[in-house]
Amino acid sequence: MNHPHWEHFPHEADIGIRGIGHTLGEAFEQAALAMTAAITDPQQVKALEMVSIICQAPDDELLLIDWLNALVYEMATRKLLFSHFEIQLQDHSISARAFGEAMSKTRHHMAVEVKGATYTALHVGQTPNGEWVAQCVIDV
């Protein structure tokens, strides 16, 4: 089994993001990191501020959308970028802490603005080798 990681996948007009991890929580964390990576290099974002986020949904796929859209909301309203996430998952609920810093056009070289997570290519599940995958397309 590989170490937790994220990746982008091709989509016609927007950007596909995918988080992969040993647990569902790691996959959600990596999906959030993939979303940050669509905006800027996550390694350039310092974990200086913390924001608490709570989400609940009827299933894991809808929970992923709610989670990512909660992050988009926090980025937009607080003018923050996030680079580190701590997630507690239980019964389709997330209690999380997102760490990041204020957006800086000169330091972060932002490529796109994420408008939100969509239901396109939405999938949350386990692979045959036991890894968890959490993916969707983000609207940019």
FIDOKOL-821571 format. One line per 8 residues: number of its first residue (from 1); their letters; for each residue x negated, y negated, z negated of N, C-alpha, C. Coordinates in Angstrom, 2 decimals, decimal comma. Each point is the difference from the previous one (the first is absolute). Layout:
% FIDOKOL-821571
NUM = A = X Y Z X Y Z X Y Z; ...
This chain:
% FIDOKOL-821571
1 = MNHPHWEH = -0,85 1,18 0,00 0,85 -1,18 0,00 -0,90 -1,24 0,00; 0,34 -0,97 0,82 -0,77 -1,24 0,09 0,25 -0,89 -1,20; -0,83 -1,04 -0,13 0,23 -1,00 -1,03 1,14 -0,92 0,46; 0,68 -0,66 -0,95 1,10 -0,89 0,40 -0,52 -1,08 0,96; 0,80 -0,27 1,01 -0,41 -1,02 0,97 1,23 -0,54 0,72; -0,24 -1,02 0,78 1,07 -0,60 0,80 -0,45 -0,03 1,44; 0,97 -0,21 0,90 -0,32 -0,17 1,41 1,14 -0,73 0,68; -0,30 -0,57 1,15 1,02 -0,61 0,85 0,30 0,98 1,12
9 = FPHEADIG = 1,22 -0,04 0,53 0,31 0,83 1,16 0,67 -0,89 1,04; -0,14 0,35 1,27 0,50 -0,88 1,07 1,52 -0,12 0,01; 0,45 -1,18 0,32 1,41 -0,30 0,19 0,07 -1,13 1,01; 1,05 -0,02 0,81 0,09 -0,94 1,12 -0,22 -1,45 -0,39; 0,81 -0,54 -0,91 -0,07 -1,43 -0,28 -0,52 -0,32 -1,39; 0,14 0,92 -0,92 -0,37 -0,25 -1,38 -1,16 0,90 -0,41; -0,16 0,26 -1,29 -1,13 0,79 -0,49 0,52 1,15 -0,86; -0,43 1,20 0,32 0,32 1,16 -0,83 -1,01 0,10 -1,12
17 = IRGIGHTL = 0,49 0,25 -1,22 -0,90 0,19 -1,13 0,28 1,37 -0,62; -1,05 0,60 -0,49 0,12 1,35 -0,58 -0,92 0,08 -1,21; 0,56 0,45 -1,11 -0,79 0,28 -1,19 -0,04 1,48 -0,24; -1,18 0,51 -0,34 -0,19 1,44 -0,22 -0,68 0,18 -1,34; 0,52 0,93 -0,82 -0,59 0,21 -1,32 0,29 1,38 -0,54; -0,65 0,30 -1,12 0,21 1,28 -0,67 1,37 0,04 -0,68; 0,52 -1,18 -0,36 1,30 -0,09 -0,65 0,87 -0,98 0,78; 1,28 0,01 -0,28 0,91 -0,96 0,63 -0,40 -1,42 -0,38
25 = GEAFEQAA = -0,36 -0,21 -1,24 -0,44 -1,33 -0,44 -1,22 -0,49 0,77; -0,98 0,87 0,20 -1,19 -0,38 0,78 0,38 -0,35 1,43; 0,93 0,74 0,60 0,43 -0,29 1,37 0,67 -1,37 0,06; 0,82 -0,34 -0,99 0,64 -1,32 -0,05 -1,04 -1,10 -0,19; -0,99 0,24 -0,86 -1,08 -0,98 -0,19 -0,76 -0,22 1,30; -0,31 1,07 0,70 -0,75 -0,10 1,25 0,83 -0,67 1,10; 1,31 0,24 0,02 0,86 -0,69 0,97 -0,02 -1,50 -0,25; 0,02 -0,40 -1,27 -0,08 -1,43 -0,34 -1,34 -0,57 0,43
33 = LAMTAAIT = -1,06 0,76 -0,18 -1,33 -0,44 0,42 -0,08 -0,12 1,52; 0,64 0,92 0,71 0,06 -0,08 1,47 0,73 -1,25 0,45; 1,04 -0,38 -0,75 0,72 -1,22 0,34 -0,91 -1,22 -0,19; -0,75 -0,03 -1,10 -0,96 -1,09 -0,21 -1,03 -0,02 1,13; -0,43 1,18 0,42 -1,03 0,09 1,06 0,51 -0,49 1,34; 1,31 -0,05 0,19 0,56 -0,57 1,23 -0,16 -1,52 -0,02; -0,10 -0,56 -1,20 -0,12 -1,45 -0,16 -1,45 -0,44 -0,03; -0,80 0,69 -0,81 -1,40 -0,36 -0,20 -0,77 1,21 -0,50
41 = DPQQVKAL = -1,30 -0,13 -0,13 -0,83 1,06 -0,54 0,26 0,10 -1,51; 0,58 1,11 -0,47 0,32 0,12 -1,42 -1,22 -0,12 -0,91; -1,18 0,34 0,51 -1,22 -0,09 -0,81 -0,39 -1,45 -0,29; 0,58 -0,94 0,74 -0,26 -1,42 -0,24 0,99 -0,62 -0,98; 0,95 0,79 -0,49 1,02 -0,50 -0,92 -0,37 0,44 -1,42; -0,27 -0,97 -0,85 -0,38 0,29 -1,38 1,24 0,25 -0,85; -0,14 0,88 -0,97 1,11 0,34 -0,90 -0,02 -0,93 -1,21; 0,40 -1,26 0,21 -0,07 -1,02 -1,04 1,33 -0,23 -0,73
49 = EMVSIICQ = 1,11 0,23 0,69 1,32 -0,22 -0,58 0,80 1,29 0,07; 0,92 0,18 -0,95 0,82 1,20 -0,05 1,47 -0,39 0,07; 0,76 0,76 0,81 1,44 -0,18 0,12 0,65 1,35 -0,28; 1,01 0,00 -0,87 0,77 1,22 -0,29 1,15 0,12 0,99; 0,22 1,20 0,49 1,08 0,26 0,96 0,75 1,25 -0,43; 1,33 -0,09 0,02 0,85 1,14 -0,31 0,97 0,19 1,16; 0,10 1,23 0,49 0,91 0,32 1,11 0,72 1,30 -0,32; 1,19 0,13 0,56 0,77 1,24 -0,15 0,79 0,21 1,28
57 = APDDELLL = 0,10 1,24 0,45 0,74 0,32 1,23 0,55 1,42 -0,11; 0,93 0,37 0,88 0,59 1,33 -0,06 -0,92 1,14 0,47; -1,06 -0,33 0,77 -0,94 1,04 0,45 -1,38 -0,63 0,22; -0,99 0,85 0,24 -1,38 -0,47 0,12 -0,23 -0,88 1,22; 0,68 0,29 1,11 -0,19 -0,82 1,19 0,52 -1,42 -0,22; 1,18 -0,12 -0,56 0,54 -1,34 -0,30 -0,83 -0,69 -1,08; -0,56 0,78 -0,92 -0,87 -0,56 -1,03 -1,26 -0,60 0,62; -0,56 0,66 1,01 -1,17 -0,55 0,68 0,33 -1,36 0,62
65 = IDWLNALV = 1,13 -0,09 0,67 0,41 -1,27 0,62 0,18 -1,07 -1,07; 0,69 0,34 -1,10 0,20 -0,97 -1,08 -1,33 -0,45 -0,60; -0,92 0,93 -0,20 -1,32 -0,28 -0,56 -0,76 -0,97 0,90; -0,08 0,32 1,28 -0,76 -0,86 0,91 0,66 -1,37 0,14; 1,32 -0,04 0,07 0,69 -1,28 0,12 -0,11 -0,83 -1,28; -0,08 0,65 -1,15 -0,26 -0,74 -1,25 -1,37 -0,65 0,04; -0,98 0,71 0,55 -1,34 -0,58 0,15 0,01 -1,16 0,99; 0,72 0,14 1,11 0,12 -1,09 0,97 0,61 -1,23 -0,67
73 = YEMATRKL = 1,03 0,20 -0,80 0,65 -1,09 -0,71 -1,00 -0,70 -0,94; -0,75 0,80 -0,77 -0,98 -0,58 -0,93 -1,10 -0,75 0,74; -0,44 0,55 1,13 -1,03 -0,69 0,79 0,52 -1,34 0,50; 1,24 -0,01 0,48 0,58 -1,21 0,58 0,28 -1,07 -1,06; 0,57 0,41 -1,12 0,40 -0,99 -1,01 -1,16 -0,46 -0,88; -0,96 0,88 -0,25 -1,13 -0,36 -0,86 -1,26 -0,38 0,78; 0,07 0,18 1,33 -1,16 -0,27 0,87 -1,22 0,81 -0,44; 0,25 1,32 -0,23 -1,04 0,92 -0,43 -0,23 1,08 1,04
81 = LFSHFEIQ = -1,19 0,56 -0,02 -0,32 1,24 0,71 -0,38 1,03 -1,06; 0,33 1,26 0,24 -0,27 1,05 -0,98 -1,01 1,01 0,54; -0,86 0,50 -0,91 -1,02 0,95 0,41 -0,08 1,24 -0,88; 0,75 0,01 -1,09 -0,04 1,14 -0,92 1,39 0,19 -0,58; 0,41 1,26 -0,12 1,35 0,30 -0,46 -0,04 1,15 -1,00; 0,82 -0,11 -1,04 0,17 1,06 -0,98 1,50 0,30 -0,06; 0,37 1,22 0,39 1,42 0,36 0,12 0,34 1,14 -0,94; 1,11 -0,15 -0,67 0,60 1,09 -0,76 1,31 0,33 0,71
89 = LQDHSISA = 0,14 1,24 0,47 1,21 0,45 0,71 0,76 1,01 -0,85; 1,32 -0,17 -0,03 0,84 0,97 -0,70 1,43 -0,11 0,53; 0,54 1,10 0,49 1,39 0,06 0,44 0,37 -1,15 0,95; -0,75 -0,17 1,05 0,24 -1,03 1,01 -0,05 -1,42 -0,59; -0,83 -0,18 -1,01 -0,23 -1,33 -0,59 -1,49 -0,26 -0,05; -0,36 -1,26 0,21 -1,39 -0,43 -0,09 -0,11 -1,07 -1,07; -1,00 0,18 -0,83 -0,45 -1,05 -0,90 -1,46 -0,21 0,37; -0,31 -1,16 0,54 -1,34 -0,19 0,56 -0,61 -1,32 -0,42
97 = RAFGEAMS = -1,32 -0,04 0,13 -0,76 -1,23 -0,15 -0,81 -0,18 1,27; 0,12 -1,18 0,59 -0,77 -0,34 1,20 -1,01 -1,08 -0,38; -1,24 0,20 0,41 -1,07 -0,93 -0,35 -0,52 -0,67 1,27; -0,24 -1,29 -0,08 -0,52 -0,72 1,15 -0,41 -1,40 -0,34; 0,01 -0,84 1,03 -0,41 -1,39 -0,19 0,74 -0,89 0,99; -0,12 -1,30 -0,22 0,64 -0,98 0,87 -0,56 0,11 1,41; 0,90 -0,17 0,98 -0,41 0,02 1,41 -0,97 -1,16 0,27; -1,04 0,32 0,75 -0,96 -1,02 0,43 -0,26 0,20 1,49
105 = KTRHHMAV = 0,46 -0,96 0,80 -0,18 0,12 1,45 -1,47 0,07 0,39; -0,86 -0,66 -0,76 -1,42 0,01 0,35 -0,68 1,30 -0,42; 0,40 0,59 -1,12 -0,63 1,24 -0,46 0,64 1,26 0,55; 1,31 -0,01 0,18 0,70 1,24 0,35 0,23 0,21 1,49; -0,15 -1,02 0,82 0,14 0,15 1,46 1,24 0,83 0,35; 1,15 -0,49 -0,38 1,24 0,74 0,16 0,39 0,16 1,46; 0,26 1,25 0,39 0,30 0,32 1,40 1,48 -0,17 0,33; 0,88 0,46 -0,89 1,44 -0,06 0,24 0,71 -0,34 -1,30
113 = EVKGATYT = 1,28 -0,36 0,13 0,86 -0,16 -1,16 1,00 1,16 0,03; 0,08 0,74 -1,08 0,94 1,11 -0,08 1,36 -0,55 -0,41; 1,01 0,29 0,82 1,36 -0,45 -0,30 0,75 1,01 -0,85; -0,32 1,28 0,15 0,65 1,01 -0,81 -0,23 1,40 0,51; 0,31 0,98 -0,86 -0,07 1,41 0,37 1,31 0,37 0,68; -0,08 0,86 1,01 1,19 0,40 0,75 0,25 1,50 -0,15; 1,14 0,44 0,50 0,34 1,42 -0,03 -0,60 0,77 1,18; -0,66 -0,69 0,90 -0,61 0,63 1,16 -1,15 0,91 -0,44
121 = ALHVGQTP = 0,00 1,23 0,49 -1,02 1,02 -0,31 -0,11 0,26 -1,50; 1,06 -0,28 -0,74 0,00 0,19 -1,45 -0,09 1,49 -0,33; -0,97 0,33 -0,83 -0,17 1,39 -0,43 -0,78 0,03 -1,31; 0,51 0,77 -0,95 -0,70 0,29 -1,24 0,12 1,49 -0,23; -1,13 0,67 -0,16 0,05 1,44 -0,22 -1,39 0,59 -0,15; -0,02 1,30 -0,25 -1,26 0,72 -0,16 -0,37 0,74 1,27; -1,29 0,03 0,29 -0,52 0,74 1,13 -0,19 1,46 -0,41; -0,20 0,91 0,95 -0,23 1,41 -0,35 -1,21 0,21 -0,92
129 = NGEWVAQC = -0,98 -0,91 0,04 -1,17 0,17 -0,87 0,18 -0,67 -1,37; 1,21 -0,53 -0,26 0,30 -0,54 -1,32 -0,18 -1,49 -0,18; -0,52 -0,69 1,01 -0,15 -1,45 -0,10 1,37 -0,68 0,15; 0,14 -1,14 -0,65 1,20 -0,80 0,14 -0,24 -1,07 1,05; 1,02 -0,28 0,82 -0,05 -1,02 1,04 1,18 -0,94 -0,22; -0,28 -1,30 0,08 1,05 -1,02 -0,10 -0,25 -0,99 1,13; 0,94 -0,10 0,94 -0,23 -0,83 1,17 1,25 -0,70 0,47; -0,22 -1,12 0,72 1,06 -0,72 0,69 -0,67 -1,03 0,91
137 = VIDV = 0,82 -0,73 0,70 -0,50 -1,09 0,85 0,33 -1,30 -0,73; -0,97 -0,92 -0,01 0,24 -1,31 -0,58 0,22 -1,01 1,12; 0,92 -0,91 -0,24 0,32 -1,06 0,94 -0,97 -1,15 -0,22; -0,74 -0,35 1,06 -0,97 -1,11 -0,12 0,35 -1,11 0,97
